[in-house]
Amino acid sequence: MKTKIYLITAFIIFILSACDDKSRERNPYLLETEFSFDINLNLPLYNSLNTPGNAVYIGNASVGLRGIIVINTGGGFYAWEASCPNHAPNDCSTMEIKGGTNCICPCEDYEYNLFNGQMLNRPDTEERMYDLLFYQTQVSGSTVRVYNN
């Protein structure tokens, strides 16, 4: 009888821990947007992504909120939302690539690492600060698919 109670308790704990609330993980300043975009690494526009440590900004209107920034990490590709994660999108909130491996928000000069998405110059305030918003990537031959759906 005790074994059944332990098994049922373990099962309930497993089920509850398997449930997640993705809305808690996402940034409140940046709305969810569904998209899928293919990057052909053979095109001159994206040729720099063939070298590890290089990043490109893709500002297509249907990709992300303010576009995306994609980096070749040497072990794969990471894609980040190009809108600054620490305020609602506005005229100055589109990130700019800085030095190839970082990006910067022109509004407040917040700087982020493109290898891990973390804010590098986090201010010493009580206000919660957010790291870059991550999008999924999938590589197939010379095509990198970036998506959020």
PyMOL commands that set and color helices and strands:
alter all, ss='L'
color gray80, all
select helices_A, chain A and resi 2-18+22-25+44-50
alter helices_A, ss='H'
color red, helices_A
select strands_A, chain A and resi 35-40+55-58+68-72+77-81+96-98+102-104+111-113+134-140+143-148
alter strands_A, ss='S'
color yellow, strands_A
deselect
rebuild
show_as cartoon
